[in-house]
Amino acid sequence: MRPSRTVARAALIAALGIGALPGLVGSHEPTAAKPIDAAAFNQINLATTRDRHRTGQGLPDAAGRSEGALDATAALGDPFAFEAAPPDERGRPGADGTSPGWSWKPARYTLTGAASFYDNGTTAMRLPRGTTVVICGGGGCIERVVTDYGPTKAGGRVVDLDRADFFRICGCGWWSGTTEVTIRVY
């Protein structure tokens, strides 16, 4: 149900009135001619329980006190500390009964060529948008989804990357503009 225009007007008038309220009650910015009065500030007592006890306020009874409360003489220790076993008594690291495997499905095909960067925040290739690719260079590999179309065939590049992605896989200095990459298309 749509509110009537009268209700909408009343809500707008109330919002404007609340917005104007600080001006009506004397709110102002401090100036050299009219500074803020120090009496406008209140002191807040952030005393600890021990300090409040001295001023006459009582400590909570045993039922209200925390189970892990410490007093001034309590010593702190690590409850999870343990003595390491000598090297000859330790078991062999690793999981028994497992075999190594590969979690990547085989790529549809692989491309090699030059990669460059541009500050568009996307991965651009001449592939359909949404295609998953793994791009590997001298500095490592990244998995990305193609989100833009490009670069042109005339440029000689196979992929344009975001600047951060480019330098993550490049393993080269900031002055570099292109690098050789291998791209697995999934």
C-alpha positions as CSV (number, residue, x, y, z in Angstrom):
1,M,0.0,0.0,0.0
2,R,1.3,3.4,-1.0
3,P,1.3,6.1,1.8
4,S,-0.8,9.1,1.1
5,R,0.7,12.5,0.2
6,T,-0.3,13.9,3.5
7,V,1.7,11.2,5.3
8,A,4.7,11.8,3.0
9,R,4.5,15.6,3.7
10,A,4.3,15.0,7.4
11,A,7.4,12.8,7.3
12,L,9.3,15.3,5.2
13,I,8.4,18.1,7.6
14,A,9.5,16.0,10.6
15,A,12.8,15.2,9.0
16,L,13.5,18.8,8.2
17,G,12.5,19.9,11.7
18,I,14.9,17.3,13.2
19,G,17.7,18.5,10.9
20,A,17.1,22.1,11.9
21,L,16.9,21.3,15.6
22,P,20.6,21.8,16.5
23,G,20.4,25.4,15.1
24,L,17.3,26.0,17.2
25,V,18.8,24.9,20.5
26,G,21.8,27.2,20.1
27,S,24.3,24.8,18.6
28,H,27.2,26.6,17.0
29,E,30.8,26.1,15.8
30,P,33.4,27.6,18.1
31,T,35.1,30.8,17.0
32,A,37.6,33.1,18.6
33,A,34.8,35.5,19.5
34,K,32.5,32.8,20.9
35,P,34.4,29.7,22.2
36,I,32.7,26.7,23.7
37,D,32.1,27.1,27.4
38,A,34.1,24.6,29.5
39,A,31.0,23.9,31.6
40,A,29.5,22.1,28.6
41,F,31.8,19.2,29.2
42,N,31.2,16.5,31.9
43,Q,33.9,14.4,33.6
44,I,33.6,10.7,33.1
45,N,35.0,8.4,35.8
46,L,36.6,5.3,34.2
47,A,38.0,3.9,37.4
48,T,38.7,0.2,37.8
49,T,36.7,-1.9,40.3
50,R,39.6,-1.8,42.7
51,D,39.7,2.0,42.6
52,R,36.0,2.3,43.0
53,H,36.1,0.2,46.1
54,R,38.3,2.8,47.8
55,T,35.7,5.5,47.2
56,G,33.0,3.5,48.9
57,Q,31.5,1.5,46.1
58,G,31.4,-2.2,46.8
59,L,32.9,-5.0,44.9
60,P,30.6,-7.7,43.6
61,D,30.1,-10.7,45.8
62,A,31.5,-14.1,45.0
63,A,28.5,-15.0,42.8
64,G,29.0,-11.9,40.7
65,R,32.8,-12.2,40.3
66,S,34.3,-13.8,37.2
67,E,35.6,-17.4,37.6
68,G,38.9,-16.3,35.9
69,A,39.4,-13.2,38.0
70,L,43.1,-12.5,38.9
71,D,44.3,-10.8,42.0
72,A,47.6,-8.9,42.4
73,T,49.5,-12.1,43.4
74,A,48.3,-14.5,40.7
75,A,50.9,-15.9,38.3
76,L,50.1,-16.2,34.6
77,G,51.0,-19.5,32.8
78,D,50.3,-21.2,29.5
79,P,47.8,-24.0,30.0
80,F,48.6,-25.4,26.6
81,A,52.4,-25.6,27.1
82,F,53.8,-29.1,26.7
83,E,57.2,-30.7,26.6
84,A,58.4,-31.6,23.1
85,A,59.3,-35.3,22.6
86,P,62.9,-36.1,21.6
87,P,63.4,-36.5,17.9
88,D,63.7,-40.3,18.0
89,E,60.3,-40.7,19.7
90,R,58.3,-38.6,17.3
91,G,56.3,-40.2,14.6
92,R,56.9,-39.9,10.9
93,P,55.2,-36.8,9.5
94,G,52.5,-37.2,6.9
95,A,49.3,-39.0,6.5
96,D,49.3,-42.8,6.0
97,G,47.2,-44.3,3.3
98,T,47.1,-41.3,1.0
99,S,48.5,-40.9,-2.4
100,P,49.5,-37.7,-4.2
101,G,47.0,-36.3,-6.7
102,W,46.2,-33.4,-9.0
103,S,43.1,-31.3,-8.5
104,W,43.1,-29.4,-11.7
105,K,41.0,-30.8,-14.5
106,P,42.8,-31.0,-17.8
107,A,42.9,-27.7,-19.8
108,R,41.0,-27.5,-23.0
109,Y,44.1,-26.0,-24.6
110,T,47.2,-24.0,-23.8
111,L,48.4,-20.7,-25.2
112,T,51.8,-19.0,-25.0
113,G,52.6,-15.4,-25.8
114,A,53.1,-11.9,-24.4
115,A,51.1,-10.3,-21.6
116,S,50.8,-6.7,-20.7
117,F,48.9,-4.6,-18.1
118,Y,46.3,-1.9,-18.1
119,D,44.6,-0.2,-15.2
120,N,41.0,-1.4,-15.9
121,G,40.8,-4.0,-13.1
122,T,39.9,-6.7,-15.6
123,T,41.5,-9.7,-17.4
124,A,41.1,-9.2,-21.2
125,M,41.5,-11.9,-23.7
126,R,40.0,-12.8,-27.1
127,L,37.9,-15.5,-25.4
128,P,34.2,-15.4,-24.3
129,R,33.5,-13.6,-21.1
130,G,33.4,-15.9,-18.1
131,T,36.1,-18.3,-19.4
132,T,38.4,-19.5,-16.6
133,V,42.1,-19.3,-17.3
134,V,45.3,-20.0,-15.4
135,I,48.1,-17.6,-16.4
136,C,51.6,-18.6,-15.5
137,G,54.7,-16.5,-15.8
138,G,58.2,-16.2,-14.3
139,G,56.8,-15.1,-10.9
140,G,54.0,-17.6,-10.4
141,C,50.5,-18.5,-11.6
142,I,47.1,-16.9,-11.0
143,E,43.6,-18.2,-11.8
144,R,41.3,-15.6,-13.3
145,V,38.0,-15.3,-15.2
146,V,38.0,-13.4,-18.5
147,T,35.9,-10.2,-17.9
148,D,36.9,-8.1,-20.9
149,Y,37.6,-8.6,-24.6
150,G,41.0,-7.7,-26.1
151,P,43.9,-7.2,-26.9
152,T,43.8,-6.8,-30.7
153,K,45.6,-9.3,-32.9
154,A,47.8,-6.5,-34.3
155,G,49.3,-5.8,-30.8
156,G,50.9,-9.3,-30.6
157,R,49.7,-9.9,-27.0
158,V,47.5,-12.7,-25.9
159,V,46.3,-11.2,-22.6
160,D,46.0,-7.8,-20.9
161,L,46.0,-8.0,-17.1
162,D,45.3,-5.7,-14.2
163,R,48.5,-4.1,-13.0
164,A,48.6,-6.1,-9.7
165,D,48.0,-9.4,-11.5
166,F,50.7,-8.6,-14.1
167,F,53.4,-8.0,-11.5
168,R,52.3,-11.0,-9.5
169,I,53.0,-13.4,-12.4
170,C,55.8,-11.4,-14.0
171,G,58.5,-11.7,-11.5
172,C,60.1,-8.6,-13.1
173,G,60.7,-5.0,-12.1
174,W,58.3,-2.1,-12.2
175,W,59.7,-0.8,-15.5
176,S,58.6,-3.9,-17.4
177,G,55.7,-3.6,-19.8
178,T,55.3,-7.1,-21.2
179,T,56.3,-10.6,-20.2
180,E,56.0,-14.1,-21.7
181,V,53.2,-16.2,-20.2
182,T,51.6,-19.6,-20.6
183,I,47.8,-19.7,-20.4
184,R,45.8,-22.8,-19.7
185,V,42.1,-22.3,-20.8
186,Y,39.4,-24.3,-19.0
